[in-house]
Amino acid sequence: MSGPARRVTFPGSRGQLAGRLDLPAGPPLAWALFAHCFTCSKDLVAAGRIAAELNARRIAVLRFDFAGLGSSEGDFESTDFSSNLDDIRHAVEWLRAEHRAPQLLVGHSLGGAAVLSVAGELPEVRAVATIGAPADADHVTRLFAEQLDRIAEEGIATVDIGGRPFSIRRELVDDLRAHSVEERARALRAALLVLHSPIDNTVGIDSAARIFTAARHPKSFVALDGADHLLRSARDAAFAGQAIAAWAERYLDDEHPFTPAPDDSAPVVVAETGQGTFLNHVVVGEHHFLADEPVDVGGFDAGPSPYDLLGAALGACTAMTLRLYADRKGLALERVTVEVHHAKRHCDDAESTISSTAPGAPIDHFDRRLVLEGDLDAEARTSLRRIADRCPVHRTLESAAHIVTTLAEPT
């Protein structure tokens, strides 16, 4: 599950860089940095889907635009592969200062070559994943091969990449050719995952073979069978993200470990996770989930709030009660949906009052809306509406419940 995303900026090689923090719902297990492909941006749809899959495994992700691209400052014409590497270093420094240094680097296409090139400098990096990465940085010059002679002679040329014009300088071409991705892969001391499509027409599968052969163990390969270079298919992008997340967990240190969930020593057991102010384990027999509060009151929004759970209990009990009644009476009720809203209201504003509540004092008010599907006449619908008020949880909420609290013996 993903939490709220944040737009951030930080200094880069050519001015301020624009980034996006994709956060899990709850404390991150670890942090990752995502580097996009040549002339792309952090907002590429595939990048978002991959980040979401990492978030689902509690991995926070920073993705950012290289200088001169997307929302980042700078002139693309004045950038080169070396400046991209500097931008990654700046992004890592910002993460290290503001949160935690990334343990995982993920790079798409030329971004994959870039993260391989800097990973050895970053002591915190434990795992690197590349997607459709070239084995040599100057592979991208094939995108404008017909203009290389002109670039060499005149020093610059405007080329078309993906239907968009870009000015390419001789310095960029020379800089790309000066970097050996295979050498960096051979020197890598982190775990490596190479993901590549066998039918990639932009960066051939031979690049994956060269990177994989150069790297030392531990290394793994995943074939993105049938995928295009940009992972335009939602299914392909999600699969890539799931593969990276599952693989990376083996190598990442949990920077925010949960306190283990408690045993089911009672019908319902709730215990703090040790993360944040409100995050709690909830154990109900064989069922285990999290309860939390929204972000705006200091929680992670990693699970339903206590009042959400109370509303869910009312809704579930209502639906079950109506189903039993409809089946017993032979009513053509196909499906019940119960919508529940909770709010605090003053007694004089509420539809009903509680005698033990002082006049004007706020009380808990539940608005319950029944959606009844099926071939039901007005009489059947009215009966079901009346029966909803007889569900056990409804009666409990409207009665005066008695709660006894005791202390467990110290352990």
Secondary structure, DSSP 8 states (H G I E B T S, - for coil): -B---EEEEEEETTEEEEEEEE-BSSS-SEEEEEE--TT--TT-HHHHHHHHHHHHTTEEEEEE--TTSTT--S-GGG--HHHHHHHHHHHHHHHHHHS---SEEEEETHHHHHHHHHGGG-TT--EEEEES--SSGGGGGGGGGGGHHHHHHHSEEEEEETTEEEEEEHHHHHHHHT--HHHHHHH--SEEEEEE-TT-SSS-HHHHHHHHHHS-SSEEEEE-TT--TT--SHHHHHHHHHHHHHHHTTT---SS---------SSSEEEE-SSTTT-EEEEETTEEEEE---GGGT----S--HHHHHHHHHHHHHHHHHHHHHHHHT--EEEEEEEEEEEEEETTTSSS--TTS-TT-EEEEEEEEEEEEES--HHHHHHHHHHHTTSHHHHHHHS------------
